[in-house]
Amino acid sequence: MTDQRQTPPAFPDPNPIRLLAKMKADWNQRAREDGALYVASINAASDAEFEASGARDVFYLFRHLEHLLDPGHVVLDVGCGMGRMDAHVAPRVKKLVGIDVSGEMVARARKRLASLGNVEFLEGDGCSLRPLPDRSFDVVFSHIVFQHMPKEAVELYFAEVRRVLRPLGHFVFQVPEAVGKAPRDPSLDDTFSMRFHEEAQVREWIEGISFEWHGAARFRVTTTREMFDQLRVHAVRPNW
């Protein structure tokens, strides 16, 4: 069958090298300051809480999709950070690869999970999944990562995820969805503040690059500052 994918959007900044360099520098600095804090926020008060937060987020991200964490599957974590969730995914799958824009985060992930023989961590460029080969993963997941990116950059990543997934491979990811009116997106130079997404828009992006939409689930989050839903999306690459 002919590949009918639409051309992905242009990078959201006229000088992408500048923005990507800032993104990488910002996340490297956060890793040096307190990587656990920036990865897990209020759940980073102790090593035990940090580890527990990884197990909890794996549970919610893969709730009712536990079968995807199969001993025969090769899995990719986009925005792996320090391997917080990977510590709880890797023992359940054949191989896990984590990729992150921050080399500092990647170094910490390698050290934290050095005892696991089926993990590999790579530093990425912040807008693609190079150098990962086409059709090489059964499952790709991402959690609390796309929310920090300009929406145009998220679309670029979606197209890259489709590229690296095998036919009938699964894409499971999270984005925050506002309860009520969403605040305006922060500036492109802001590499941390959340961008809120609408299910209809996310579905349009996903189906526009020939993913099959397999549904969305919501998990309410309430903080001292705001209330929103974690929108968990499940999509599948067609068998072609």
Buried (B, 14 or more C-beta within 10 A) or exposed (E): EEEEEEEBBEBBBEEBEEBBEBBBEBBBEBBEEEBBBBBBEEBBEEEEEBBBBBEEBBEEBBEEBEEBBBEEBBBBBBBBBBBBBBBBBBEBBEBBBBBBBBBBBBBBBBEBBEEBEBBBBBBBBBBBBEEBEEEBBBBBBBBBBBBBBBBBBBBBBBBBBBBBBBEEBBBBBBBBBBBEEBEEEBEBEBBEEBBBBEBEEBBEBBEBBBBBBBEBBEEEEEEEEBEBBBBBBBBBBBEE
